[in-house]
């Protein structure tokens, strides 16, 4: 059963859980928001949102070089303690993020990191495309907004489908790790190198 977008938005606002997690929780709870919050809490997903403000002063930098040595990634992921930073599961998580950056070529970690000039360029392109379609202004604006949302899902690391589990986003995967380790985790920065670019 498909959940109404306003319920998904409200649940996301109240819990800071990912969109996919909210949809799944609402389906399990038959559309009841309070029950959906319980479902998310049982899965440990809402705990991640509460930890988001805690300081991350430990962590690690991972380097990934793709076979053929024509593509490489450096990524810094921070966590609260060295204890977690040295954990093999945390290291696997950081390696997964390196692989994601190598495979999906994000522009930024989240929407705030996308340069304004790139967003403005995309809006101009979408407006030009829509103006040629002859749609009414109200509908045209919704089409442009929809295209912009798709653009963010393509270029923002946290909004991209996770390459190893496409049914969830990288942001959802991050929240699962925060819940698992019981500490805030922050993707600080990354850089992707490709020969010839």
N, C-alpha and C positions, 0 to 999 in steps of 0.2 A: 504494500500500500504506500502510495506517495504522500509524504507529509507536506502540509501547507508551508510555504516559505516563511510566513510570518511567525509560525511556531518554531521553526528551525532558528530564525533570527533571535527570537526571544530566549530560547534555550542557550544559544551561543553567547548572547549578551550576559546571561545570568551565570554561566559556568566557564566561559572562555574556552570551551572545548571546540575541537575542529568541526567543520560542517558535516563531514561524513559521520563522525561519532554522534553528533546531534541527531542526524537523520535516523541512524540505527537505533539509538536510545529511544527516540519517539516511536519508532515502529514497535520496539519491544514493549513499550508502555502504552500502546494503542492510542497515541496522540496526547496522553496526559503529561503535561510539562513537569509537575512535581514528581511523578513516578519516573519520568525520564532522568531527572536530576539524581534520583536514587540509583538508577541503573548506571549512570556515569560515575557516581561516587563509588559504587561497588567495584567498578573496573579501575578505579584509581585515577581517572582522567581529570576530575576537578581538582585534585590535589596539585596537579602541575600548575594550574593557574595561580594558586596561592603562593607557590614558591618562586614565581617569576620576578619578584622584587628583591630577592635575596642576592647578596654580593657573590660574584664568581671570580675568585682570585687565583685559582689553580686551573689546570687543564693541560692541553698538549697541542702541538702542531704536528700534522700528519702530511706526508708527501706521497703522492701516488704518481707513478710513471706508467702510462699505458704501454702494453707490448708494442714494440716497433719504435719506441722512444721518440714519438713525434707529438705526444700530448702528455702534459703533466699538470698536477694540481697541488697547491699548497693550501691548507685550511687550518685555522685556529679555532678550537672549541674550548670554552671555559666551563669550569665546574667549581663547586664550593670548596672541595677538599682534595688534597693529594691522594688520599685513600681511594677515592672514586677514580681520579685521573689515572692511577696505576692499574685499575681493574681491567682485566682482559675484555670483559663485555663492553665496557666504555670505549676501549680502544677499537673494538669491532664496529661500534656505532660510528665513531669518527671516520673509520675507513669506509663505511657505507656512505657517509656524507661526501667523502672524496670521490668515490665512484659516481655518485649522483651528479656532482659538479662536472666531472669529466664527461658523463654521458649526456646530460641535459643542458649544459652550457647556460646556467642562469646569469642574469645581469646583476642581480642584487639579492640580498638575503630576504628582504621584505619590500613592501610597497614604498616605504619611506626612503629606501636606498636607491630607487630607480631615478636617474637624473631627470629633472623637469623637462629638459629639452627633448628627451626621448618620448616622454608622455605627450608633450605638445605635438611632436611630429606624428605620433600615432593617431591622435585626435584629428589632426588635419587630414590624414589619409582616410580615416573612417568617415569624416564629414563629406569628403569628396565622393567616396563610394556611395554613400547614402543619398546625396543630393542628385546623383545620376539615376537613382531608382524611382524618383518621383513620389516617395512616401510622404504623408503628412508630417509636419514638424514634431508633433507629440510622439508619434511612432518612431520617427527618425532618431530622436534623442534616446529612446529606449534601445534602439538597435546599436547606436554608438556606445552606450553604456555597457551593453552586453558584449560587444567586441572588446571594449577596454578590460572588462573582467576576464575574458579569455586571454587577453594579452598578459595580464598580471599572472595568471595561472601558468603561462608559458615561461615568463622571465624571472619570477620571484621564487627563490629556492624553497621557501617554506610553503608555497602554494602549489608547487609542482607535484605531480603524481610520483610517488616513491618508486624508483626503477625496479626494486626487488619485489615490491608488493603494490602494483598500480592501483589497487582499490583504496589506498590511503595516501594522504599527502605527506610530504616531508615534515610539515608542521605537526601532523598527527603522530608521526613516528617520534619526533622530538618530545612531545608531551608524554608518550608512553615511557620513554627513557627517564624523564623527570620523575614520573610516578614510580618507576622501578627502583631508581637509585635513591629517591627521597631527597634529592638536592636539585637546585636550580642548575640548568645547563643553558649556555648561551653560545650560539654560533657567532663568533666575533668577526671573522673576515675570511675571505678566500680569494685566490687568484688562479686563473686557468691559463696555461700556456699552450699554444699550438704552433708548431713550426709553420712559418710563412704568414702568420697573422700579426 
